[in-house]
């Protein structure tokens, strides 16, 4: 898997460059061509900064990634308001289309800033990201998913700054927001139905166990992840929750299946392996990589061999032909975890 995945990762970074300009990262594409009329969103630029900053040497896989990371960081800090909230949508003519808020984009911005502060090879990127992280870490979102994304940034930040009280408090508060059902319940999930990026919840709990020495949270996170991996598996392949969500009693497989779900599960399984050294989590990561390669409910690849882009979703009729930012970043993120985990076998 490592050799083929490395080549695919290089191509996917090339497509990421194709979707980017001197401002940021275009949200949508028609086939492999950016749709400039839809502009940019912080959600995607932040995700882009995460994958660029966690890419290990050699840093230049398909062109200079350092300037791209600097550009994405500039976009993130430009979106930040004085009180630590963030704008999300910027039009092609460089006008913000929304007021600063605390939605998923706030959480992903903190995820990106925490990752850049801890992992960027560029000192000035680490310094600027750390300053911006500190300006927003005191905010709290009312939405558990947004808090969970932010907590992953706090977890990254704590690796480099283990005594940072703001990051400790954010990770603690996010873990507390994840509802814990009674043991033995038929539905252990903290929400009434599965939604999107589901594995972010167990990953936050596992991170809390790892970094805050909260053994109960860590154990609960591993239990939740085991349940999710089992629930989102069909015989021989990953079968993620569709975009409409799912609950027991509803038909499977569900569509439209989103690459984001595979990326979230790969991240969570990689962290679970890091803390437990249990080989079943390696298998979980590999299953998400294989989903992109064609081991899925429709037996079609979720990437374009020519462009390197990730297709936007898996439908009952096959894959979407469009290759936007979210799906391409999900492909890159999943491949990164696959390559990393393969080296630890």
C-alpha positions in Angstrom: 0.0 0.0 0.0 2.8 2.4 0.8 4.3 2.7 -2.7 1.0 3.2 -4.5 -0.4 5.4 -1.9 2.7 7.7 -2.0 2.2 8.2 -5.7 -1.4 8.9 -5.3 -0.6 11.4 -2.5 1.8 13.3 -4.7 -0.9 13.6 -7.4 -3.5 14.7 -4.8 -1.1 17.5 -3.6 -0.8 18.6 -7.3 -4.6 18.9 -7.5 -4.7 20.8 -4.2 -2.3 23.3 -5.9 -4.6 23.4 -8.9 -7.5 24.4 -6.6 -5.5 27.2 -4.9 -4.7 30.7 -5.9 -2.9 33.6 -4.2 -5.7 34.1 -1.8 -6.7 30.6 -0.6 -8.4 27.4 -1.7 -11.5 27.3 -3.9 -14.3 25.3 -2.3 -15.8 23.7 -5.4 -14.7 22.3 -8.7 -16.5 21.2 -11.9 -14.8 17.9 -12.7 -11.1 18.9 -11.9 -11.4 22.6 -12.7 -12.0 25.1 -9.8 -15.3 27.0 -9.7 -14.2 30.5 -8.9 -17.7 31.8 -8.7 -18.2 29.9 -5.4 -15.3 31.5 -3.8 -13.5 30.2 -0.7 -14.5 28.9 2.7 -12.4 28.8 5.9 -13.6 25.2 6.5 -11.5 24.0 3.6 -8.6 26.3 3.9 -8.2 25.2 7.6 -8.3 21.6 6.5 -5.7 22.3 3.9 -3.4 23.9 6.5 -3.8 20.7 8.7 -2.7 18.3 6.0 0.2 20.5 4.8 1.6 21.0 8.3 1.5 17.3 9.2 3.1 16.1 5.9 6.5 14.7 7.0 9.8 15.2 5.0 10.4 15.2 2.1 8.2 18.3 2.3 8.1 19.0 -1.4 6.2 16.2 -3.0 4.7 17.9 -5.9 6.0 21.5 -5.8 6.6 23.9 -3.0 4.2 23.2 -0.2 5.7 25.7 2.2 4.4 28.8 0.4 1.0 27.1 0.1 0.9 26.6 3.9 1.9 30.2 4.4 -0.9 31.3 2.1 -3.5 29.2 4.0 -2.3 30.4 7.3 -2.7 34.0 6.1 -6.3 33.2 5.1 -7.1 31.7 8.5 -5.7 34.7 10.5 -7.4 37.1 8.1 -10.7 35.4 8.9 -10.2 35.8 12.6 -12.1 38.6 14.4 -10.8 40.6 17.4 -12.8 38.5 19.9 -11.6 35.1 18.5 -14.5 34.2 16.2 -14.0 33.6 12.5 -15.7 34.4 9.2 -16.2 31.4 7.0 -17.1 32.4 3.4 -15.1 34.8 1.2 -16.3 35.6 -2.3 -14.0 35.6 -5.2 -13.9 39.4 -5.1 -12.5 39.1 -1.5 -15.6 40.2 0.4 -16.7 38.3 3.5 -20.2 36.9 3.1 -20.9 36.3 6.7 -20.4 37.6 10.2 -17.8 36.0 12.5 -19.2 33.0 14.3 -18.4 29.8 16.2 -19.6 27.1 13.8 -17.6 24.2 12.5 -15.2 26.6 10.7 -14.2 28.1 14.1 -13.4 24.6 15.3 -11.5 23.7 12.2 -9.6 27.0 12.3 -8.3 26.2 15.8 -7.5 22.7 14.6 -5.4 24.2 11.8 -3.7 26.8 14.1 -2.9 24.2 16.7 -1.4 21.9 14.1 0.6 24.6 12.4 1.9 25.8 15.8 3.1 22.3 16.7 4.1 20.8 13.3 5.1 23.4 10.8 8.8 23.3 9.9 8.8 27.1 9.5 9.5 29.0 12.7 7.5 32.1 11.6 4.5 29.9 10.8 4.6 28.2 14.2 4.9 31.6 16.0 2.0 33.3 14.1 -0.2 30.2 14.4 0.5 30.0 18.1 -0.5 33.7 18.6 -3.7 33.3 16.6 -4.5 30.1 18.5 -4.2 31.9 21.8 -6.5 34.6 20.6 -9.4 32.2 20.0 -8.8 29.4 22.5 -11.0 31.1 25.2 -14.1 31.0 23.0 -16.6 28.2 23.3 -19.1 27.0 20.7 -22.5 25.6 21.7 -22.1 22.9 19.1 -20.3 19.7 20.2 -18.9 19.0 16.7 -17.4 22.4 16.4 -15.9 22.0 19.9 -14.5 18.6 18.9 -12.7 20.0 15.9 -11.3 22.8 18.1 -10.2 20.2 20.7 -8.2 18.4 18.0 -6.3 21.6 17.6 -5.8 21.9 21.3 -4.5 18.3 21.3 -1.9 19.2 18.7 -0.9 22.4 20.5 -0.4 20.5 23.7 2.2 18.2 22.1 4.4 21.3 21.6 3.2 23.2 24.7 2.1 20.7 27.3 1.4 23.2 30.0 -0.7 25.6 28.0 -3.8 26.1 30.2 -6.0 27.4 27.5 -5.5 24.3 25.4 -5.9 22.1 28.4 -9.2 23.8 29.3 -10.5 23.6 25.7 -9.8 19.9 25.4 -11.3 19.3 28.8 -14.5 21.2 28.0 -14.9 19.5 24.6 -14.6 16.1 26.1 -17.2 16.9 28.7 -19.7 18.0 25.9 -19.7 14.5 24.4 -22.6 12.7 26.0 -21.9 9.4 27.6 -24.8 6.9 27.5 -25.4 4.2 30.1 -23.2 1.1 29.7 -24.9 -1.7 27.8 -27.3 0.6 26.0 -28.4 -0.4 22.5 -27.3 3.0 21.1 -24.1 4.1 22.8 -23.5 7.0 20.4 -23.6 10.5 22.0 -26.1 11.7 19.4 -29.6 10.3 18.5 -28.3 9.5 15.0 -25.0 9.3 13.2 -24.2 12.5 11.4 -20.9 13.6 9.6 -17.3 13.3 10.6 -18.5 11.0 13.3 -15.2 9.7 14.4 -14.2 13.1 15.7 -16.1 12.4 18.9 -14.2 9.2 19.9 -10.9 10.8 18.8 -11.4 13.7 21.2 -12.1 11.3 24.1 -9.0 9.3 23.2 -6.9 12.5 23.0 -8.3 13.5 26.4 -7.2 10.2 27.8 -3.8 10.5 26.2 -3.0 14.1 27.0 -5.1 14.9 30.1 -4.5 11.5 31.7 -8.2 11.0 31.8 -8.3 7.2 31.7 -12.1 7.1 31.8 -12.5 9.4 28.8 -9.8 7.4 26.8 -11.5 4.1 27.5 -14.9 5.4 26.5 -13.4 6.8 23.3 -11.9 3.5 22.3 -15.3 1.8 23.0 -17.1 4.3 20.9 -14.6 4.0 18.1 -14.9 0.2 18.1 -18.7 0.5 17.9 -18.5 3.1 15.0 -16.0 1.0 13.0 -18.2 -2.0 13.4 -21.4 0.0 12.5 -19.8 1.6 9.4 -18.4 -1.7 8.0 -19.9 -4.1 5.5 -18.4 -7.5 4.7 -14.9 -6.7 3.5 -15.1 -2.9 3.3 -15.9 0.4 4.8 -19.5 1.5 4.4 -19.8 5.0 5.9 -22.9 6.8 7.0 -24.5 8.8 4.2 -25.0 12.5 4.1 -28.6 12.2 5.6 -27.3 10.4 8.7 -28.3 7.0 10.0 -29.9 5.3 13.0 -30.6 1.6 13.8 -33.6 0.4 11.7 -32.8 2.5 8.7 -31.6 0.8 5.5 -27.9 0.3 4.7 -25.8 1.2 2.8 -26.7 4.9 3.0 -25.9 7.5 0.4 -24.5 10.0 -0.5 -21.3 8.8 1.2 -18.8 11.6 1.8 -15.0 11.3 1.8 -14.9 13.4 5.0 -16.2 10.4 6.9 -13.3 8.2 5.8 -10.8 10.8 6.7 -12.3 11.3 10.2 -12.2 7.6 10.8 -8.6 7.2 9.6 -7.5 10.0 12.0 -9.3 8.4 14.9 -8.0 4.9 14.2 -4.5 6.2 13.9 -4.7 7.9 17.2 -6.2 4.8 18.8 -3.3 2.7 17.5 -0.8 5.3 18.9 -2.2 5.0 22.4 -3.1 1.3 22.4 -0.7 -0.4 19.9 -3.7 -2.6 19.0 -3.4 -3.9 15.4 -7.1 -3.7 14.8 -6.8 0.0 14.5 -4.2 -0.4 11.7 -6.9 -2.5 9.9 -9.3 0.4 10.4 -7.0 2.9 8.7 -6.3 0.5 5.9 -10.1 0.0 5.3 -10.5 3.8 4.8 -7.7 3.9 2.3 -9.1 1.0 0.4 -12.5 2.8 0.3 -10.9 5.4 -1.9 -9.2 2.8 -4.0 -12.5 1.0 -4.8 -13.3 -1.3 -1.9 -16.6 0.3 -1.3 -20.4 -0.3 -1.8 -20.2 0.6 -5.5 -16.7 -0.9 -6.3 -15.5 2.3 -7.9 -12.5 4.4 -7.1 -13.0 7.7 -5.3 -10.1 9.5 -7.0 -9.2 10.6 -10.5 -6.0 9.0 -11.7 -5.4 11.8 -14.1 -5.8 14.9 -11.9 -5.2 13.3 -8.5 -8.4 14.8 -7.2 -10.8 13.2 -4.8 -14.3 12.7 -6.1 -17.0 14.6 -4.1 -19.0 11.6 -3.0 -20.3 8.0 -3.6 -23.9 7.8 -4.9 -26.2 4.9 -5.8 -25.1 5.5 -9.4 -21.4 5.7 -8.7 -19.1 8.5 -7.8 -19.5 12.2 -8.4 -17.4 13.5 -11.2 -16.5 16.7 -9.4 -13.3 17.0 -7.4 -13.6 19.8 -4.9 -11.5 20.9 -1.9 -13.2 18.9 0.9 -13.0 15.6 -1.0 -9.4 16.1 -2.2 -8.3 17.1 1.3 -10.1 14.0 2.8 -8.2 11.8 0.3 -4.8 13.4 1.2 -5.6 13.1 5.0 -6.5 9.5 4.7 -3.5 8.6 2.6 -1.2 10.4 5.1 -2.5 8.2 7.8 -2.3 5.1 5.7 1.3 5.7 4.8 2.2 6.5 8.4 0.5 3.5 9.8 2.0 1.1 7.2 5.4 2.1 8.4 4.6 1.0 12.0 3.6 -2.6 11.1 
